[in-house]
């Protein structure tokens, strides 16, 4: 017995063309199975050709009848629920913007943020998960260039001005005079092969 496809608009040939254009392999396989059903193949044969069970094909036919071609694509799965509420994430973002309040610490580490999250919100996260929360909040992993406390910016600028600049006559990607265009070493002309 065949499955009843009640949606009008695309025949078997058009479904095959759409399957050829589709970048989602699973959706294309479902379109090809529906094309087989429209051509009169049995539900079992069409499902076997598409690599699925006949009950699964029946479910996809119902989704196609209800939603059309877009119904054959996989829906986005919701995934796990976030462990922090939006209010807690906003409070964490404010704390990260403010910076650490301990002496001697100049930047947050993930292990420090993990401890902060655990003490303020009573939520245990792995260090990697704390990093994912920061990335989701729009923070990037940046590190401030270290600066020696006794450095003298004026002396550094004077050194930069007095230093000779590199020669711009030859680009490092151009081959040297002793190399051929292929990149292999050339022998000097005075060297000859022994007879």
N, C-alpha and C positions, 0 to 999 in steps of 0.2 A: 504494500500500500504506500502511496506517495504522500509526502507532506504537503499540506495546502499552503501555498504562498499567496496571500490575498493582496499584497501591495502591488500596485500597478506602476509603470514608469520605466522599468529596466527589464529587458528580456535577457536571455541566457548569454547572447553575444556581447551585450553591453556590460553585463556583470563580469564577463571574462576580460574585457578591455579595462574595466576599473580595477580588476585584480592585478593586471599587468602594470598599471600605473601606481598602484598602492605600494608604499615603502614598508608598511607593516606586514610581515610575512604571515602572521596569524590571521589578520583580517583578510588578506588575499586568499588564504586557504579556505576561509569561511565563505567568501564570495564564490570561489570555484565550486564548493559543495552546493551552494544554492543554485548555481548555473546548471549543475547536473540534475538537481531536483526539477528545475524548470524545463529541462529537456525530457523529463519523464522517467528518470532513473528512480529506482526504489530508494527508500530512506536508508536501508542497510548498505546498499551499494555506494550511494553518494557519501555516506559517513565513512565507509571503509576507504574510499579513494582520498578523502580529506584527512584521514588519520584520526578520526574521532569516533565516539560511540554514537549510535543512532539516537539515543535520548538527548545527547549533547547537541546533535544537529537539530533536533526538534526545538530545543531551547533557543538556538540561534535563529531558527526560522521565526519563532515568536518575537524575538527582539527585532529582527529585520522588518516584520510586519508592523511593529509598533513605531520603530524609530528610523527605518530606512538604512542606508549604507553606513551612516555614522553609528548606528547601533551595533555594527559588527566589530567595531574597534574596542579594544580593552578600555575599561573605565579606569580612571585614576584611583588607586587604592588609598584610603585615608592614612594608613600607617599608625604608629603608636601615638598616643595622646602626649602632648608636651608635659614634662614633669613640673615646670614652673608656669604659674599663671601669668597673663599679660601684665598685671600690676607688679608682680615679683620681678619680671624681666625688666620693666621700666626702672624699678628700684636698683636692680643690678647694673643697668646701663648708667644710671646716675653715679653709682659708687665707682664704676670703672672710669668714668669721665673725671671724677674728683681725684682719683689716684689713691694709692695706698697711704694710710696715715701712720705707718710705723717708721721709726727712725732708721735711716740708712737704706731703705728700699726705694728704688727709683721707678720701678715698673711692676705691674702685676705679672705673676706667673700663674699658670693654670692650676697648680697645686694650691696656691694661695686663694684663688677664686673659688676653688672647690671647697676649701675650708670656710670661706665667707658664706657661700651658699648653704652649707650645712648648718652653720651657727645661726644665720638670720632666718632661713626658711624651713629648716628641718628636713631638707631634701638631700639625699646622698646621690652624688653624681661621680662618675669616673672622670679622670682628668681630661680624657679625649672628649667626653660629653660636654664638659665645661667649655672646651674650645669650640665645639659645634654651636653651643648657645651663643657664644661671643660672635661667631661668624654670622649667625642668623640675625643678631642685633646690629650688624654692620661694622663690627670692629675687625681690623686686620692685624695680623701678627707682625708688628713693627718693633724694631729695637733701636733705641737711641744710640748714636755713635758715641763711644766712650770718650770722655774729655778728662785729661789729667788736670788735677786741681792747680798745679803750678805752671800750666802752659801760658804762654804769652802770645795772644793773637797778633799783636803788632810785629813781633819777631817772625812769626810764621808768614805773614804777608810780605815782609822784607825778603825772606828766603825765597818765596815764590817768584818775586820780581827779579832777583839776582840770578836765579837758576837759568841755565841755557835751555832753550826750547829744543825739542827734537827736530832733526832735519826733516823737512817736508818734501825733499827732492825725490825720494823713492818710497813708494807705498810698500808695506811689508808683503802684500800678496803678489807683487810682480816677481818674476823669477830673477835670480842673480845671474851675473854674466857667465859664471862657470857652469850653468845648467842649460839643458836644452829645453825646448818648449814642452816636451813630454814630462819633464820633471826628473828624469834620470840623469846621473852624472855623465859628463862627457870627458873623454880622455884627451889629454893635450896632444897637439898635432905631432910633437916630436917623438911620442911613444908609438912604436909600430909593433905589429904582431910578429912573433918569432917565426922564421920560415920552417 
